Amino acid sequence: MKLEKCAYCGEITDMPFECNYCKDPFCSEHRLPEEHRCVKLTSIRASKFGQKKIIRDEGPNKPSLFKRIFRKFKD
């Protein structure tokens, strides 16, 4: 049996959970990255999801969708 301290709260646990991101041992209460405020989770999410940027067509002065649709019927 392997006794380890939770890297978040310091509680000694006989069945530690290893975080997939930071590889530290945690108790059952703090096993999820969100529960122990994993420092690597933020950087991993930013690298996976933060790369895509939204490209706008006509800038901030673009007419609303409603106006664009009904402009076609006026002509």
C-alpha atoms as an extended CHARMM CRD file, in Angstrom:
* protein
*
        75  EXT
         1         1  MET       CA              0.0000000000        0.0000000000        0.0000000000  PROA      1               0.0000000000
         2         2  LYS       CA              1.3820000000        3.3780000000       -1.0630000000  PROA      2               0.0000000000
         3         3  LEU       CA              0.6710000000        6.3010000000        1.2810000000  PROA      3               0.0000000000
         4         4  GLU       CA              1.0000000000        9.7570000000       -0.2160000000  PROA      4               0.0000000000
         5         5  LYS       CA             -0.0210000000       13.2940000000        0.6610000000  PROA      5               0.0000000000
         6         6  CYS       CA             -2.5100000000       15.1430000000       -1.4720000000  PROA      6               0.0000000000
         7         7  ALA       CA             -0.5770000000       17.8930000000       -3.2600000000  PROA      7               0.0000000000
         8         8  TYR       CA             -3.5130000000       20.2670000000       -2.7030000000  PROA      8               0.0000000000
         9         9  CYS       CA             -4.7480000000       19.7720000000        0.8670000000  PROA      9               0.0000000000
        10        10  GLY       CA             -1.9830000000       17.6330000000        2.3790000000  PROA      10              0.0000000000
        11        11  GLU       CA             -4.3230000000       14.8210000000        3.4530000000  PROA      11              0.0000000000
        12        12  ILE       CA             -2.6150000000       11.4270000000        3.5850000000  PROA      12              0.0000000000
        13        13  THR       CA             -4.3200000000        8.9600000000        1.2690000000  PROA      13              0.0000000000
        14        14  ASP       CA             -3.6910000000        5.2660000000        0.6850000000  PROA      14              0.0000000000
        15        15  MET       CA             -5.0360000000        5.4240000000       -2.8670000000  PROA      15              0.0000000000
        16        16  PRO       CA             -3.6980000000        8.6270000000       -4.4850000000  PROA      16              0.0000000000
        17        17  PHE       CA             -4.9680000000        9.7870000000       -7.8560000000  PROA      17              0.0000000000
        18        18  GLU       CA             -2.3940000000       11.1180000000      -10.3100000000  PROA      18              0.0000000000
        19        19  CYS       CA             -3.4100000000       14.1510000000      -12.3450000000  PROA      19              0.0000000000
        20        20  ASN       CA             -3.1070000000       13.5830000000      -16.0970000000  PROA      20              0.0000000000
        21        21  TYR       CA             -1.7800000000       17.1210000000      -16.5700000000  PROA      21              0.0000000000
        22        22  CYS       CA              0.5980000000       17.9300000000      -13.6810000000  PROA      22              0.0000000000
        23        23  LYS       CA              1.2830000000       14.3090000000      -12.5700000000  PROA      23              0.0000000000
        24        24  ASP       CA              0.9570000000       15.2220000000       -8.8590000000  PROA      24              0.0000000000
        25        25  PRO       CA             -0.8380000000       12.9040000000       -6.3710000000  PROA      25              0.0000000000
        26        26  PHE       CA             -4.2460000000       13.9490000000       -5.0190000000  PROA      26              0.0000000000
        27        27  CYS       CA             -6.9200000000       12.6510000000       -2.6630000000  PROA      27              0.0000000000
        28        28  SER       CA            -10.3140000000       11.6200000000       -4.0320000000  PROA      28              0.0000000000
        29        29  GLU       CA            -11.7800000000       15.0600000000       -3.3060000000  PROA      29              0.0000000000
        30        30  HSD       CA             -9.1140000000       16.9200000000       -5.3190000000  PROA      30              0.0000000000
        31        31  ARG       CA             -8.4310000000       14.3560000000       -8.0730000000  PROA      31              0.0000000000
        32        32  LEU       CA            -10.0090000000       16.4190000000      -10.8770000000  PROA      32              0.0000000000
        33        33  PRO       CA             -7.8840000000       19.2200000000      -12.4170000000  PROA      33              0.0000000000
        34        34  GLU       CA            -10.6180000000       21.7820000000      -11.7070000000  PROA      34              0.0000000000
        35        35  GLU       CA            -10.7470000000       20.7700000000       -8.0300000000  PROA      35              0.0000000000
        36        36  HSD       CA             -7.0320000000       21.2770000000       -7.3580000000  PROA      36              0.0000000000
        37        37  ARG       CA             -6.6800000000       24.3150000000       -9.6310000000  PROA      37              0.0000000000
        38        38  CYS       CA             -4.2040000000       22.5490000000      -11.8790000000  PROA      38              0.0000000000
        39        39  VAL       CA             -1.6170000000       24.9880000000      -13.2140000000  PROA      39              0.0000000000
        40        40  LYS       CA             -1.0860000000       22.9540000000      -16.3800000000  PROA      40              0.0000000000
        41        41  LEU       CA             -4.7920000000       22.7550000000      -17.2370000000  PROA      41              0.0000000000
        42        42  THR       CA             -5.0170000000       26.4280000000      -18.1810000000  PROA      42              0.0000000000
        43        43  SER       CA             -1.9830000000       26.2920000000      -20.4430000000  PROA      43              0.0000000000
        44        44  ILE       CA             -3.1300000000       23.0640000000      -22.1180000000  PROA      44              0.0000000000
        45        45  ARG       CA             -6.6200000000       24.4380000000      -22.7750000000  PROA      45              0.0000000000
        46        46  ALA       CA             -5.1450000000       27.6610000000      -24.1600000000  PROA      46              0.0000000000
        47        47  SER       CA             -2.8880000000       25.7500000000      -26.5350000000  PROA      47              0.0000000000
        48        48  LYS       CA             -5.7310000000       23.5040000000      -27.7510000000  PROA      48              0.0000000000
        49        49  PHE       CA             -8.5930000000       26.0080000000      -27.9690000000  PROA      49              0.0000000000
        50        50  GLY       CA             -6.9930000000       29.4590000000      -27.9020000000  PROA      50              0.0000000000
        51        51  GLN       CA             -5.3100000000       29.2900000000      -31.2950000000  PROA      51              0.0000000000
        52        52  LYS       CA             -8.4590000000       29.8370000000      -33.3220000000  PROA      52              0.0000000000
        53        53  LYS       CA             -9.3510000000       33.4710000000      -33.8230000000  PROA      53              0.0000000000
        54        54  ILE       CA            -12.6310000000       34.7880000000      -35.1690000000  PROA      54              0.0000000000
        55        55  ILE       CA            -12.2790000000       36.6560000000      -38.4480000000  PROA      55              0.0000000000
        56        56  ARG       CA            -15.0150000000       39.1680000000      -39.1580000000  PROA      56              0.0000000000
        57        57  ASP       CA            -15.9330000000       39.9960000000      -42.7470000000  PROA      57              0.0000000000
        58        58  GLU       CA            -16.8550000000       43.6550000000      -42.8520000000  PROA      58              0.0000000000
        59        59  GLY       CA            -15.7650000000       45.0360000000      -39.4990000000  PROA      59              0.0000000000
        60        60  PRO       CA            -17.8490000000       46.7990000000      -36.8480000000  PROA      60              0.0000000000
        61        61  ASN       CA            -19.9480000000       48.7800000000      -39.3770000000  PROA      61              0.0000000000
        62        62  LYS       CA            -21.4070000000       45.6330000000      -40.9190000000  PROA      62              0.0000000000
        63        63  PRO       CA            -25.2210000000       45.8730000000      -41.2330000000  PROA      63              0.0000000000
        64        64  SER       CA            -27.2230000000       43.5300000000      -39.0500000000  PROA      64              0.0000000000
        65        65  LEU       CA            -28.4520000000       40.2300000000      -40.4300000000  PROA      65              0.0000000000
        66        66  PHE       CA            -32.0310000000       41.5260000000      -40.4230000000  PROA      66              0.0000000000
        67        67  LYS       CA            -31.1040000000       44.5400000000      -42.5620000000  PROA      67              0.0000000000
        68        68  ARG       CA            -29.0240000000       42.4540000000      -44.9510000000  PROA      68              0.0000000000
        69        69  ILE       CA            -31.8890000000       40.0250000000      -45.5450000000  PROA      69              0.0000000000
        70        70  PHE       CA            -34.5880000000       42.6560000000      -46.0790000000  PROA      70              0.0000000000
        71        71  ARG       CA            -32.3470000000       44.8750000000      -48.2200000000  PROA      71              0.0000000000
        72        72  LYS       CA            -32.6760000000       42.2230000000      -50.9450000000  PROA      72              0.0000000000
        73        73  PHE       CA            -36.4530000000       42.6580000000      -51.0060000000  PROA      73              0.0000000000
        74        74  LYS       CA            -36.3140000000       46.4480000000      -51.3860000000  PROA      74              0.0000000000
        75        75  ASP       CA            -34.4540000000       46.3710000000      -54.7100000000  PROA      75              0.0000000000
